[in-house]
């Protein structure tokens, strides 16, 4: 919202600014609670799965983490030149 202070009397400008501040604060409080409610709902949904499914999910997540860590930590492999591949000098 754009308002020139010369267009309004001081009392009207004060009320307009107070309304804007109140709207911004209400939006901030609403966002705060919605984020918290969303996090709690996600946690409840995650932990409300059947008990046999949770170890299976954890096992696959652990396996994926191990494979990902191995791929990140392994040194890069260079291709060896074959008999028919011309060698390129290092740069």
TIRO-61449 format. One line per 4 residues: number of its first residue (from 1); their letters; for each residue x, y, z of N, C-alpha, C, O. Coordinates in pm, whole numbers. Layout:
<recs>
NUM	a	X/Y/Z/X/Y/Z/X/Y/Z/X/Y/Z ~ ... .
</recs>
This chain:
<recs>
1	xxxx	85/-116/0/0/0/0/91/123/0/186/131/77 ~ 60/217/-85/138/339/-94/48/459/-66/-53/479/-133 ~ 87/536/32/10/655/69/109/768/92/211/749/158 ~ 79/883/37/161/1001/64/108/1066/190/-12/1083/207 .
5	xxxx	200/1103/278/157/1160/406/86/1293/388/9/1334/476 ~ 109/1360/277/42/1488/256/-104/1471/214/-182/1565/220 ~ -141/1347/171/-278/1321/127/-375/1301/243/-496/1316/225 ~ -324/1267/361/-409/1235/475/-377/1324/595/-265/1374/608 .
9	xxxx	-475/1344/680/-446/1417/802/-371/1324/898/-379/1202/882 ~ -299/1377/995/-213/1294/1082/-289/1182/1155/-236/1072/1169 ~ -410/1210/1202/-486/1107/1275/-523/991/1183/-514/875/1223 ~ -565/1022/1062/-600/918/966/-477/836/926/-486/715/909 .
13	xxxx	-364/903/911/-239/835/878/-197/742/992/-153/630/967 ~ -211/788/1117/-179/705/1232/-266/579/1237/-217/469/1263 ~ -397/596/1211/-487/481/1212/-453/383/1099/-457/262/1119 ~ -418/436/982/-382/352/869/-255/272/898/-248/152/869 .
17	xxxx	-157/337/957/-33/267/993/-58/164/1102/-1/55/1098 ~ -143/197/1201/-174/102/1307/-246/-20/1251/-219/-132/1293 ~ -337/1/1156/-406/-112/1092/-308/-201/1016/-317/-324/1021 ~ -215/-139/946/-116/-215/870/-27/-297/964/0/-414/938 .
21	xxxx	17/-236/1074/100/-306/1171/21/-422/1233/76/-531/1250 ~ -106/-400/1266/-189/-506/1324/-206/-622/1226/-201/-738/1266 ~ -226/-592/1097/-238/-697/996/-108/-777/985/-110/-900/977 ~ 6/-706/985/135/-775/976/159/-864/1098/208/-976/1084 .
25	xxxx	124/-816/1217/143/-896/1337/50/-1017/1337/91/-1127/1375 ~ -74/-1000/1294/-167/-1112/1288/-118/-1216/1189/-130/-1336/1214 ~ -64/-1172/1076/-11/-1265/976/108/-1342/1034/122/-1462/1009 ~ 194/-1274/1110/308/-1340/1171/266/-1444/1274/321/-1554/1278 .
29	xxxx	167/-1410/1358/119/-1505/1458/53/-1624/1391/73/-1738/1432 ~ -27/-1599/1287/-93/-1706/1214/11/-1800/1151/-4/-1922/1159 ~ 114/-1744/1090/219/-1825/1028/291/-1909/1133/320/-2026/1111 ~ 320/-1848/1249/389/-1918/1358/310/-2041/1400/366/-2151/1409 .
33	xxxx	180/-2024/1425/99/-2136/1471/75/-2239/1360/73/-2359/1388 ~ 58/-2194/1237/37/-2290/1128/160/-2377/1104/148/-2496/1077 ~ 278/-2317/1115/401/-2395/1099/413/-2497/1212/447/-2613/1188 ~ 384/-2456/1335/393/-2548/1449/290/-2660/1436/321/-2776/1462 .
37	xxxx	168/-2626/1397/64/-2728/1381/102/-2825/1269/79/-2945/1280 ~ 159/-2772/1161/202/-2859/1051/314/-2953/1094/314/-3070/1055 ~ 408/-2904/1173/517/-2990/1220/464/-3099/1313/506/-3214/1304 ~ 374/-3063/1402/315/-3162/1493/234/-3265/1414/243/-3384/1441 .
41	xxxx	157/-3219/1316/78/-3313/1235/169/-3407/1157/138/-3526/1145 ~ 279/-3356/1104/372/-3442/1031/436/-3545/1124/452/-3661/1086 ~ 472/-3504/1244/531/-3597/1340/430/-3704/1382/465/-3822/1392 ~ 307/-3663/1406/204/-3760/1443/179/-3858/1328/165/-3978/1351 .
45	xxxx	174/-3807/1206/153/-3894/1090/268/-3992/1075/246/-4110/1048 ~ 391/-3944/1094/508/-4030/1079/509/-4140/1184/535/-4256/1152 ~ 480/-4105/1309/488/-4204/1416/360/-4285/1434/355/-4374/1519 ~ 257/-4257/1356/135/-4335/1368/131/-4449/1268/30/-4520/1260 .
49	xxxx	237/-4469/1192/243/-4582/1101/239/-4711/1183/272/-4710/1301 ~ 200/-4819/1121/206/-4947/1193/350/-4978/1236/446/-4946/1166 ~ 362/-5040/1349/494/-5068/1407/582/-5152/1314/701/-5121/1304 ~ 533/-5256/1245/622/-5333/1158/677/-5252/1041/782/-5286/987 .
53	xxxx	608/-5147/1001/652/-5068/886/770/-4979/922/856/-4953/838 ~ 776/-4932/1046/880/-4838/1085/1020/-4898/1077/1108/-4834/1020 ~ 1046/-5019/1131/1181/-5075/1117/1219/-5097/971/1335/-5077/934 ~ 1123/-5137/888/1151/-5158/747/1194/-5025/681/1289/-5022/602 .
57	xxxx	1123/-4918/713/1155/-4786/658/1292/-4739/707/1372/-4686/629 ~ 1318/-4760/835/1448/-4719/892/1560/-4799/826/1666/-4743/797 ~ 1538/-4927/803/1640/-5010/739/1673/-4959/599/1790/-4949/563 ~ 1570/-4927/519/1595/-4877/384/1661/-4740/387/1749/-4712/305 .
61	xxxx	1621/-4655/480/1684/-4523/492/1830/-4535/531/1915/-4463/480 ~ 1859/-4626/622/1998/-4649/663/2081/-4703/547/2194/-4659/526 ~ 2025/-4798/471/2096/-4852/355/2123/-4743/251/2231/-4737/193 ~ 2024/-4659/228/2043/-4550/131/2149/-4452/180/2229/-4402/100 .
65	xxxx	2152/-4424/309/2253/-4332/364/2393/-4390/351/2487/-4318/321 ~ 2407/-4522/373/2539/-4586/360/2585/-4582/215/2701/-4549/189 ~ 2498/-4613/121/2535/-4609/-20/2571/-4467/-62/2667/-4447/-136 ~ 2494/-4370/-16/2521/-4230/-50/2656/-4186/7/2733/-4119/-61 .
69	xxxx	2685/-4222/132/2813/-4186/194/2929/-4253/122/3033/-4191/100 ~ 2912/-4380/85/3016/-4451/11/3044/-4383/-122/3159/-4370/-163 ~ 2937/-4342/-191/2955/-4276/-321/3023/-4142/-306/3101/-4102/-392 ~ 2995/-4070/-197/3058/-3940/-178/3204/-3952/-137/3285/-3868/-173 .
73	xxxx	3238/-4056/-62/3374/-4068/-8/3468/-4146/-97/3590/-4140/-76 ~ 3419/-4219/-194/3508/-4297/-279/3580/-4204/-377/3521/-4108/-426 ~ 3706/-4233/-404/3780/-4148/-497/3726/-4164/-638/3674/-4270/-673 ~ 3737/-4060/-719/3687/-4071/-857/3769/-4173/-936/3891/-4181/-922 .
77	xxxx	3700/-4249/-1018/3767/-4351/-1097/3803/-4292/-1233/3723/-4224/-1297 ~ 3925/-4321/-1276/3967/-4276/-1408/3964/-4396/-1501/3995/-4509/-1461 ~ 3926/-4372/-1625/3924/-4481/-1722/4064/-4507/-1771/4140/-4414/-1801 ~ 4099/-4634/-1778/4229/-4670/-1831/4222/-4674/-1983/4121/-4712/-2041 .
81	xxxx	4330/-4634/-2045/4336/-4635/-2191/4347/-4777/-2241/4423/-4857/-2186 ~ 4273/-4809/-2343/4283/-4942/-2404/4381/-4933/-2520/4434/-4826/-2551 ~ 4403/-5044/-2582/4501/-5050/-2691/4459/-4963/-2809/4545/-4906/-2876 ~ 4329/-4951/-2835/4281/-4880/-2953/4243/-4734/-2923/4206/-4660/-3013 .
85	xxxx	4253/-4694/-2798/4218/-4558/-2764/4344/-4474/-2763/4440/-4507/-2693 ~ 4347/-4364/-2841/4467/-4280/-2842/4480/-4209/-2705/4382/-4166/-2645 ~ 4601/-4199/-2661/4626/-4132/-2534/4620/-3981/-2553/4665/-3929/-2655 ~ 4565/-3912/-2457/4564/-3767/-2462/4660/-3717/-2356/4660/-3765/-2243 .
89	xxx	4743/-3620/-2392/4838/-3570/-2294/4766/-3497/-2180/4662/-3435/-2203 ~ 4819/-3503/-2060/4755/-3430/-1950/4761/-3280/-1973/4856/-3229/-2034 ~ 4662/-3211/-1925/4656/-3066/-1946/4730/-2992/-1840/4735/-2869/-1842 .
</recs>
